[in-house]
Amino acid sequence: EPCTVVASATSKNPSLHTGKARATIAAGEAKTLSLPLPKQQRGKLKAALEAGRSPVFTVKATAHDHGGTHIPLSVQVEAQRP
């Protein structure tokens, strides 16, 4: 079934947060979402990575269809220095 997905991510140490990303997905398809990190947050992330820390982001997403069904999803992603 086609659905709309809304996602964002947060990290506790250091305290970071992304903006929200939204995508409409057709039935049977997959899409990659890019979560925007504001400029000030990018500086904090860079400083943490240079200090040898790897922040863990909790990505929370919700998919909802036209029938009103909501499916939540939460995954953890570790940021690493490229």
SULPE-V899803 format. One record per helix or strand of 2 or more residues. SS is the DSSP state (H for helix, E for strand). FROM is the first residue (numbers start at 0). TO is the last residue. Records with the same first field share a line. If there is no record, write none. Layout:
SS->FROM-TO ; FROM-TO
//
This chain:
E->2-10 ; 15-16 ; 20-24 ; 55-63 ; 69-77
H->38-49
//
